[in-house]
Amino acid sequence: MSLKIRLTSEEFLSDFRKGDKLIPIITATVLLSDKEWKGPRNLYDMLDVKDDTLLRFTPNCPSI
């Protein structure tokens, strides 16, 4: 017996159904060194963005 699921054209194209939910993700980075980190400490420092308007739509993710 085969189970057929009807998808709208939008659901088919995006592979995301109306009832689907996202799972939150937390990213952690740990430096295991006795040397001081001299690289970027947040996402904004890693981006080369010419238009600051785009940054309003990007979370900064600062280090703690």
N, C-alpha and C positions, 0 to 999 in steps of 0.2 A: 504494500500500500504506500503510495507516494503522497506526501503532504504538500499541497500547493498553497502558497501564500500570495495573495494578490497585493501588488505594490502599485502605487501611483507612479506616474512617470518621474516625478521629482524624487520619490523614494528610491526608485530604480537607479537614477543617475547619481544620486548622492550616497547610496547604500546606507542611508540613515532613515529609519522609520519614525513616524510621529511619536510613538511611545518609547523610543530609545532614550537612554540617559547616558550622560558622560560620567566617567569616574575621575575625581580630582587626583592630580599627581603632584607630589612634592619632591623636588630635586635637591639633594644635598651633596656637597663636595667637601671632602676632608683632605687637608694637606698634612701629610705625615713627613715633615722635614723640619730640621732645626734652622733652615734658612728662611729669611723674611720673604714673603710673596711680594713681588714688585710688578705684577701684572694688573689687569683691570679688576676692580672689586665689585662691579655691578654691571648689569646688562647694558645700560646706556653708554658706559665707557668702552664697550666692545663694538658698538654700532657706529657706522659712518653715515649719519643721516643728515641730509642737507635741509630738509623741511621739518622744522620742529613740531609742526602740526601732527605728523605721524607718531611722535612720541606720546601724544595723548592717548593713543590706542594700544600702546605697548607697556606692559607692566615692567617696572625697573628691576625688580628682584635684587635688592641690595644685599651685601654680605652682612652677617651678624657676628 
